[in-house]
Amino acid sequence: MKYRLYTTSHKAWDGMYDAILKAEKSVYLEMYILLSNTKKTHDFFSLLIEKAKQGLEVVIIADSLGSTALSNSLIKESREAGIEFIFFSHFLKRTHRKMLIVDNKIAFLGGVNIKEGSRDWLDLQIKFQGKPVNLALRSFANAYLKVNGKKDSILKFSHITLPKKIKNWIFDNFPTNNKLYNLNKRYILKINQAKSLVQIVTPYLLPPRRLFLALDNACRRGVRVEIIIPKNTDINSLNKINYINARRLSDLGVLFYFGSQMNHSKILMIDKTEVLIGSQNADILSFGLNYEVGIFSQQQNLVKDVSTIIENWKIEATSFVGWNNKMKFFEKITFYFFRSIFSIF
C-alpha cells in the first residue's frame, strides 16, 4: 500500500484539497464536523461545487449534529450544483467518521474534521492507495446505505468480497453478522493479544468497561501500556474527566503522557508490529453510540513511521506521576462518583 501521513489538520487539508482538485470522476466525503469556515485557505465547498458542475459524481455525508452550523444557503447551493448532500441523523447515533475517497483510487481517513478551530491541532490522517481503497469504498457504501442513498454506482461497493489475507484492513462498527470485521471488537482483541506494548493516543479518555478491563488485563500480563492525551482539550468539561480516568488507569500501571498541544489523533499501536489509525476515541461514545472507521495495518514501514510520530510526541509531553499526593477532596468525590457510574458500561 502506498501511503502518506499528515500530523496536523491543516496539513491533512492540503492533501485532501489537492486530491479533490485533481479529481476526474468522483468525490465521496463523509465528515462528522464539516464547516465552511476554512475557506480562507481551503475553500472545500467552492471546489466541490465546481467539481459537481463539471459533471463529477460528488456525494457528501455530514453528521447533523457535528455539522449543524452549516448555512442552509450553502447546502442549497451545493445541491443545486449537483452534489448529493445528505445529513446523517439517527436517534442517538452519530457518524463520527472522517473519510474522503477520490476517483475510487485515493482514500483519506483518520481524526481530521474540517473546521477552522482545529487548524493547528495535532492529528493523524492517512492518505492511501491500493487494495485497501476498495475496503474504504465498501465502508462508505455502507454509510451511504444508512442514510438511504439510492445510487447504484455507490451501493454496489457494499457487496465487495473481502479478501482472505491483506496487511492493511479497513474496519468499521456498523452492525454486521461477521464479528471478525467489527472495529470495536478488533480494538479490544488486539489489546488482549498484546505481548509487550500497547500505545494509545486519544484526545478524550472515557473508557467503557470492556476497554478498561482489557487495559487492566494487559498490565497484569506485564505489558507496557502507554496513553498520550492532551493536557487541555478543546472541551473544558472533559479535561477533568480525562484527568480522573488517568488516575484510575494509573492505579493499574498504565503510563500517561500529557501533551502540551491539543492532540486529536486516534491511534492504537500493538507491540510495534501493527497499528490502527482511525476516528475512534477511547471513550464510551466511540465504543457505543458512534459509527467509526479505521485502518489496521501490519505494513512494516507504516508501523515504523507511526511509531516515530508517537515517540516524538512522548518527548515533548509531561509524564503523569505523583498524582496520589495531589488529589484534592473534591477530586476524590468526583473520582469515586465516576468510578461508581463506570460499572454500568
Residue pairs with C-beta under 8 A, 6 or more apart in sequence:
1 128
1 129
1 130
1 131
1 132
1 167
1 168
1 297
1 299
1 302
2 128
2 129
2 130
3 126
3 127
3 128
3 129
3 299
3 302
4 15
4 126
4 127
4 128
5 124
5 125
5 126
5 127
5 302
5 305
5 306
5 309
6 12
6 14
6 15
6 110
6 112
6 123
6 124
6 125
6 126
6 127
7 122
7 123
7 124
7 309
8 119
8 120
8 121
8 122
8 123
9 112
9 113
9 118
9 119
9 120
9 121
9 123
9 264
10 41
10 42
10 119
10 120
12 108
12 110
12 112
12 123
12 125
13 38
13 41
13 42
13 44
13 112
13 114
14 42
15 108
15 125
15 127
16 44
16 100
16 108
16 112
16 125
17 42
17 44
17 47
19 100
19 102
19 106
19 108
19 127
20 27
20 44
20 47
20 48
20 51
20 100
20 102
21 47
22 102
23 51
23 56
23 102
23 103
24 56
24 103
25 56
25 57
25 103
25 104
26 56
26 57
26 58
26 59
26 101
26 102
26 103
26 104
26 153
27 48
27 51
27 56
27 57
27 58
27 59
27 100
27 101
27 102
28 59
28 99
28 100
28 101
28 102
28 137
28 140
28 154
29 48
29 58
29 59
29 60
29 61
29 99
29 100
29 101
30 60
30 61
30 62
30 95
30 97
30 98
30 99
30 100
30 140
30 143
31 60
31 61
31 62
31 63
31 66
31 67
31 97
31 98
31 99
31 113
31 114
32 62
32 63
32 66
32 67
32 94
32 95
32 96
32 97
32 98
32 113
32 279
33 63
33 66
33 67
33 113
33 114
33 115
33 118
34 60
34 62
34 63
34 66
34 67
34 70
34 113
34 114
34 115
35 67
35 69
35 70
35 114
35 115
35 116
36 43
36 44
36 45
36 70
36 71
36 74
37 115
37 116
38 44
38 114
38 115
38 116
38 119
39 45
39 46
42 114
44 114
45 74
45 78
48 58
48 60
48 78
48 83
49 77
49 78
49 81
49 83
51 58
52 58
52 78
52 81
52 82
52 83
53 81
53 82
55 82
57 151
57 153
58 82
58 83
58 84
59 83
59 84
59 86
59 144
59 149
59 151
59 154
60 78
60 83
60 84
60 85
60 86
61 86
61 87
61 88
61 95
61 140
61 143
61 144
61 147
62 70
62 85
62 86
62 87
62 88
63 87
63 88
63 94
63 95
63 96
64 87
64 88
64 89
65 94
66 94
66 96
66 113
67 87
75 85
78 85
79 85
84 149
84 151
86 144
86 147
86 148
86 149
87 147
88 94
88 95
88 143
88 146
88 147
90 146
92 289
93 289
93 290
93 291
94 285
94 289
94 290
94 291
95 143
95 146
95 290
95 291
96 279
96 280
96 285
96 286
96 290
96 291
96 292
97 109
97 143
97 172
97 279
97 291
97 292
97 293
98 108
98 109
98 110
98 111
98 112
98 113
98 125
98 279
98 293
99 107
99 108
99 109
99 136
99 139
99 140
99 293
100 107
100 108
100 109
101 107
101 108
101 133
101 136
101 137
101 140
104 133
104 137
105 129
105 133
106 127
106 128
106 129
106 133
107 127
107 128
107 129
107 132
107 133
107 136
107 137
108 125
108 126
108 127
108 128
109 125
109 126
109 136
109 170
109 277
109 278
109 279
109 293
109 294
109 295
110 123
110 124
110 125
110 126
110 265
110 266
110 277
110 278
110 279
111 123
111 124
111 125
111 264
111 265
111 266
111 278
111 279
112 118
112 123
112 125
112 264
113 264
117 234
118 234
118 262
118 264
120 261
121 234
121 261
121 262
121 263
121 264
122 259
122 261
122 262
122 263
122 264
122 265
122 313
123 263
123 264
123 265
124 201
124 265
124 266
124 267
124 277
124 306
124 309
125 277
126 277
126 295
128 168
128 295
130 168
131 163
131 166
131 168
132 166
132 168
132 169
132 170
132 295
134 157
134 160
135 160
135 162
135 166
135 169
135 170
136 170
136 293
137 157
137 160
138 157
138 158
138 160
138 162
138 170
139 170
139 172
139 174
139 293
140 154
140 157
141 154
141 155
141 156
141 157
141 158
142 158
142 172
142 174
143 172
143 174
143 291
144 151
144 154
144 155
144 158
145 155
145 158
146 174
146 291
149 155
162 181
167 297
167 298
167 299
168 295
168 296
168 297
168 298
168 299
168 302
169 181
169 295
169 296
169 297
170 293
170 294
170 295
171 181
171 182
171 183
171 186
171 276
171 278
171 293
171 294
171 295
171 296
172 181
172 182
172 183
172 291
172 292
172 293
172 294
173 182
173 183
173 184
173 280
173 290
173 291
173 292
174 291
176 182
179 185
183 278
183 280
183 292
183 293
183 294
184 280
184 287
184 292
186 276
186 296
187 211
187 268
187 276
187 280
187 287
188 210
188 211
188 214
190 268
190 270
190 274
190 276
190 296
191 198
191 211
191 214
191 215
191 218
191 268
191 270
192 214
192 217
192 218
193 270
194 218
194 221
194 223
194 270
194 271
195 223
195 271
196 223
196 224
196 271
197 223
197 224
197 225
197 226
197 269
197 270
197 271
197 272
198 215
198 218
198 223
198 224
198 225
198 226
198 268
198 269
198 270
199 225
199 226
199 227
199 228
199 267
199 268
199 269
199 310
200 225
200 226
200 227
200 228
200 267
200 268
200 269
200 282
201 227
201 228
201 229
201 263
201 265
201 266
201 267
201 310
201 313
202 227
202 228
202 229
202 265
202 266
202 267
202 281
202 282
202 283
203 229
203 230
203 233
203 234
203 262
203 263
203 264
203 265
203 266
203 281
204 229
204 233
204 235
204 238
204 241
204 242
204 281
204 282
204 283
205 227
205 229
205 241
205 242
205 245
205 246
205 249
205 282
205 283
206 238
206 241
206 242
206 245
206 281
206 282
206 283
206 284
206 285
207 215
207 245
207 249
207 282
207 283
207 284
207 287
208 283
208 284
208 287
208 288
208 345
209 342
209 343
209 344
209 345
210 287
210 345
211 282
211 287
212 248
212 249
212 342
215 225
215 249
215 252
215 254
216 252
218 225
219 225
219 252
219 253
219 254
224 255
225 249
225 253
225 254
225 255
226 254
226 255
226 256
226 257
226 314
227 246
227 249
227 254
227 255
227 256
227 257
227 282
228 256
228 257
228 258
228 259
228 263
228 310
228 313
228 314
228 317
229 242
229 246
229 256
229 257
229 258
229 259
229 263
230 242
230 258
230 259
230 260
230 261
230 262
230 263
231 258
231 259
231 260
231 318
232 239
232 262
233 239
233 242
233 262
234 262
240 334
241 338
243 331
244 331
244 334
244 335
244 338
245 338
246 254
246 256
246 320
246 323
247 323
247 327
247 335
248 335
248 338
248 339
249 256
250 256
250 320
250 323
255 319
255 320
256 319
256 320
257 313
257 314
257 317
257 318
257 319
257 320
258 317
258 318
258 319
258 320
259 313
259 316
259 317
260 316
260 317
260 318
263 313
266 276
266 277
266 278
266 279
266 280
266 281
266 282
266 286
266 294
267 275
267 276
267 277
267 306
267 310
268 275
268 276
269 275
269 276
269 303
269 306
269 307
269 310
272 303
272 304
272 307
273 298
273 303
274 296
274 297
274 298
274 303
275 296
275 297
275 302
275 303
275 306
275 307
276 294
276 295
276 296
276 297
277 294
277 295
277 297
277 306
278 292
278 293
278 294
278 295
279 286
279 292
279 293
279 294
280 286
280 287
280 292
280 294
284 345
286 292
288 345
297 303
327 335
